[in-house]
């Protein structure tokens, strides 16, 4: 790492600059209304190979382009532009550790919440250990938040935009205020949706169960990864609507996401989940996941983009 986090380099409007020199107009739509779309891209360092791998990079960019389309802002950057910006800024920082890279398209200028441009971009890497506390825990003590998850009828969770995360914020703040690590949202009809910035899985009778994408769930790349891993190691996966009380009777449960990775849930609303520790099935998926992201499983090598 070339600099400390407070002075790291970011890619901003076509240049690599000190993060403190990146300026956004205070009256811009991104500043006033959260008018931006973004991806949090995980990168994993492997000491033996002296290589840093970006995980499922093109899948992240495809989702970024879909978010821009749905929120109706112009993405002027090609797939190769997006990839080059990330690689250039990570190399500029000389990182040799696991990272989370925020890549954001935002609406600059003096427009309003209805503006569709001008669209600019920044790419900001940060070491994983410096991300939020809930993303660095071995296990989670969760609650079901009183706030409901946004839906496709009001502000679609399919769009990964800054404004959507206020919904995650109110649930997370409630959880922390009441002594929990994080929360689980129910959707507008009272069925299980997801966590703040993470997807939910549970294990019942040896089967892995997760809500449907139509249950107010982000089209998560990590969710898709977990489903593929589980099926490839011989586990049955069921995507269906989940009742709240099913949470309390789960044999195992975990949240997953690019930042969350795969983190077991030990308790929900003070109901112990399983043995109140990391379960065997969750552990088997976690171990396979970390082999894959570090290039230790040739079967999934196409998911990895080397940085160096």
C-alpha atoms as one frame of an Amber mdcrd trajectory, in Angstrom:
protein
   0.000   0.000   0.000   1.548   3.243  -1.174  -0.290   5.718   1.092  -2.446
   5.704   4.212  -6.204   5.334   3.714  -6.887   9.024   4.351  -4.588   9.937
   1.446  -5.214   7.038  -0.913  -5.516   7.552  -4.628  -8.891   7.389  -6.353
  -9.888   7.543 -10.015 -11.967  10.682 -10.525 -13.180  12.134 -13.826 -10.419
  10.460 -15.812  -7.543  11.220 -13.435  -5.891   9.447 -10.540  -5.738  11.914
  -7.659  -5.509  12.113  -3.876  -8.948  11.444  -2.405  -8.833  14.822  -0.644
  -8.566  16.621  -3.991 -11.779  15.114  -5.414 -14.486  17.769  -5.368 -18.211
  17.389  -6.116 -20.543  20.359  -6.537 -22.567  20.705  -3.317 -25.681  21.495
  -5.392 -25.278  18.514  -7.718 -28.073  15.913  -7.923 -25.753  13.293  -6.431
 -25.060  15.524  -3.432 -28.626  16.661  -2.857 -30.641  13.591  -3.863 -28.307
  10.601  -3.923 -28.630  10.386  -7.709 -25.950   7.812  -8.413 -25.531   4.113
  -9.109 -22.614   2.071  -7.888 -20.933  -1.270  -7.394 -18.901  -2.549  -4.477
 -16.336  -4.813  -6.120 -14.377  -7.293  -3.978 -10.716  -7.930  -4.749  -8.704
 -10.689  -3.066  -4.945 -10.934  -2.589  -3.193 -14.275  -2.824   0.248 -14.252
  -1.261   1.527 -17.362  -3.015   0.812 -15.966  -6.477   1.503 -12.342  -5.515
  -1.696 -11.490  -7.351  -4.828  -9.479  -6.627  -8.030 -10.787  -8.209 -11.175
  -8.739  -8.852 -14.148 -11.063  -8.423 -16.804 -11.338 -11.156 -15.847  -7.928
 -12.482 -17.844  -8.034 -15.717 -20.947  -9.210 -13.836 -20.620  -6.167 -11.573
 -20.330  -3.898 -14.599 -23.337  -5.432 -16.302 -25.376  -4.757 -13.167 -24.016
  -1.188 -13.017 -25.166  -0.595 -16.589 -28.612  -2.045 -15.796 -28.918   0.241
 -12.744 -28.008   3.263 -14.873 -30.634   2.246 -17.452 -33.394   1.789 -14.882
 -32.700   5.066 -13.092 -32.374   6.748 -16.512 -28.918   8.257 -16.397 -26.434
   8.014 -19.243 -23.510   5.631 -18.788 -20.897   6.989 -21.188 -18.268   4.446
 -20.128 -17.683   1.182 -21.992 -16.956  -2.109 -20.245 -13.257  -1.663 -21.044
 -13.325   1.923 -19.676 -14.806   0.705 -16.402 -12.284  -2.105 -16.063  -9.261
   0.069 -16.934 -10.229   2.704 -14.357 -10.390   0.097 -11.576  -7.145  -1.609
 -12.522  -5.275   1.686 -12.912  -6.277   3.074  -9.528  -5.616  -0.150  -7.613
  -2.171  -0.380  -9.210  -1.509   3.272  -8.389  -2.087   2.481  -4.697   0.137
  -0.627  -4.925  -2.315  -2.665  -2.857  -1.306  -6.167  -1.770  -4.291  -6.960
   0.466  -8.013  -7.703   0.191 -10.016  -4.713  -1.011 -13.512  -3.404  -1.492
 -13.662  -1.055  -4.478 -16.514   1.431  -4.808 -17.171   2.301  -8.456 -19.833
   4.990  -8.793 -21.568   6.776 -11.658 -22.980  10.060 -10.376 -24.896  13.029
 -11.735 -22.843  16.199 -11.370 -23.630  19.811 -12.297 -26.478  22.055 -11.151
 -29.469  19.909 -12.073 -32.333  18.522 -10.022 -33.556  15.092  -8.939 -34.963
  14.603 -12.464 -31.657  15.260 -14.271 -30.068  12.573 -16.434 -26.612  14.174
 -16.667 -23.857  15.161 -16.757 -22.681  11.735 -15.576 -19.206  11.357 -14.094
 -17.451   8.501 -12.294 -15.154   7.800  -9.380 -13.412   4.589  -8.358 -12.325
   4.392  -4.722 -10.593   1.297  -3.290 -10.351   0.652   0.456  -8.779  -2.218
   2.426 -11.473  -4.613   3.655 -10.466  -4.172   7.291 -11.445  -0.497   7.077
 -15.043  -1.156   5.976 -18.076  -1.033   8.304 -18.037  -3.040  11.534 -20.813
  -5.460  10.549 -18.677  -6.554   7.588 -15.809  -7.597   9.851 -17.586  -9.845
  12.363 -17.251 -13.630  12.692 -20.957 -14.031  13.440 -24.025 -11.815  13.613
 -26.670 -11.106  16.212 -29.625  -9.878  14.133 -33.085  -8.455  14.626 -36.053
  -8.188  12.294 -36.337  -4.453  11.769 -39.660  -2.635  12.067 -38.860  -0.872
   8.772 -40.052  -2.598   5.575 -37.860  -3.218   2.545 -38.451  -1.058  -0.529
 -40.191  -2.833  -3.404 -40.432  -2.755  -7.179 -43.657  -0.745  -6.809 -41.996
   2.244  -5.125 -38.174   2.279  -5.320 -36.901  -0.942  -6.836 -34.156  -2.798
  -4.934 -33.061  -4.006  -8.375 -31.478  -0.563  -8.841 -28.236  -0.313  -6.880
 -28.377   3.430  -6.282 -27.258   5.630  -3.408 -30.766   6.810  -2.515 -31.960
   3.216  -2.006 -29.489   2.731   0.809 -31.349   5.127   3.083 -33.772   2.220
   3.471 -30.825   0.069   4.588 -29.645   2.873   6.863 -32.856   3.180   8.887
 -32.963  -0.563   9.503 -29.279  -0.750  10.394 -29.482   2.262  12.723 -32.457
   0.718  14.516 -30.556  -2.544  14.935 -27.466  -0.866  16.365 -29.540   1.358
  18.649 -31.147  -1.770  20.121 -27.881  -3.637  20.637 -27.793  -5.839  17.509
 -25.109  -6.124  14.829 -27.463  -5.766  11.888 -31.026  -6.439  10.770 -33.232
  -8.452   8.439 -35.958  -6.696   6.471 -39.423  -7.996   5.722 -41.019  -6.883
   2.470 -44.282  -4.950   2.120 -46.382  -8.119   2.607 -44.451  -9.255   5.673
 -42.234 -11.915   4.084 -38.466 -12.155   4.518 -36.497  -9.979   2.083 -32.814
  -9.360   2.901 -30.346  -7.572   5.161 -29.023  -4.040   4.635 -26.701  -4.505
   1.681 -26.761  -8.298   1.987 -28.878 -11.301   0.999 -30.347 -13.883   3.357
 -29.940 -17.667   3.313 -31.046 -20.290   5.798 -30.525 -24.029   6.117 -33.448
 -26.312   6.999 -33.191 -30.092   6.952 -29.987 -29.989   4.900 -31.588 -27.785
   2.230 -30.498 -24.204   1.516 -33.389 -21.736   1.255 -33.315 -18.117   0.071
 -36.048 -15.605  -0.870 -37.059 -15.145  -4.509 -35.764 -12.117  -6.413 -39.383
 -10.924  -6.537 -39.493 -10.745  -2.709 -37.822  -7.273  -2.727 -34.303  -8.607
  -3.108 -31.305  -7.130  -4.929 -30.075  -9.195  -7.886 -26.983 -10.000  -5.855
 -23.843 -11.366  -7.477 -22.795 -13.018  -4.227 -26.252 -14.591  -3.901 -25.834
 -16.064  -7.377 -22.333 -17.248  -6.440 -23.588 -18.983  -3.291 -26.366 -20.743
  -5.222 -23.896 -22.007  -7.831 -21.390 -23.149  -5.186 -24.062 -24.949  -3.168
 -25.403 -26.839  -6.162 -21.917 -27.757  -7.363 -21.034 -29.313  -3.995 -24.217
 -31.348  -4.014 -26.558 -29.223  -1.895 -30.194 -28.613  -2.745 -31.160 -24.949
  -3.120 -34.733 -23.698  -2.895 -35.734 -20.159  -3.866 -39.090 -19.347  -2.274
 -41.030 -16.943  -0.078 -40.029 -17.236   3.610 -42.217 -16.486   6.646 -40.799
 -14.567   9.606 -41.283 -17.425  12.058 -39.215 -19.704   9.818 -36.209 -17.568
  10.692 -36.352 -18.633  14.319 -36.524 -22.344  13.453 -33.637 -22.410  10.961
 -30.841 -24.928  11.475 -28.332 -22.394  10.142 -28.523 -18.931   8.595 -26.153
 -16.447   7.017 -26.015 -13.106   5.222 -23.940 -12.681   2.084 -22.784  -9.866
  -0.164 -19.686  -8.383  -1.758 -18.887  -6.563   1.495 -20.506  -9.050   3.898
 -18.926 -12.033   2.114 -20.556 -15.040   3.852 -21.149 -14.327   7.528 -23.105
 -16.704   9.786 -26.062 -15.513  11.841 -25.907 -16.705  15.447 -29.244 -15.302
  16.627 -32.333 -13.468  15.327 -34.508 -11.520  17.791 -32.693 -13.413  20.570
 -33.676 -16.788  19.111 -30.510 -18.878  18.815 -29.995 -20.218  15.306 -28.947
 -23.867  15.383 -26.070 -24.305  17.792 -25.451 -20.549  18.012 -22.212 -20.880
  16.050 -20.933 -21.421  12.520 -22.829 -24.378  11.013 -21.320 -27.134   8.888
 -23.157 -26.292   5.666 -22.442 -22.566   5.991 -18.798 -23.393   6.648 -18.567
 -25.650   3.580 -19.898 -22.848   1.360 -17.612 -20.256   2.978 -14.513 -22.396
   2.481 -15.345 -22.997  -1.174 -16.085 -19.299  -1.690 -12.699 -18.223  -0.331
 -10.899 -20.818  -2.449 -12.644 -19.490  -5.546 -11.978 -15.781  -4.966  -8.278
 -16.465  -4.355  -7.821 -18.482  -7.542  -7.554 -21.866  -5.827 -10.307 -23.542
  -7.870  -9.641 -23.752 -11.606 -13.306 -24.491 -12.302 -14.210 -20.854 -11.551
 -11.109 -19.128 -12.887 -13.180 -17.171 -15.443 -14.723 -15.260 -12.538 -11.349
 -13.692 -11.695  -9.664 -10.668 -13.257  -5.965 -10.310 -12.308  -4.942  -6.780
 -11.383  -1.159  -7.185 -11.655
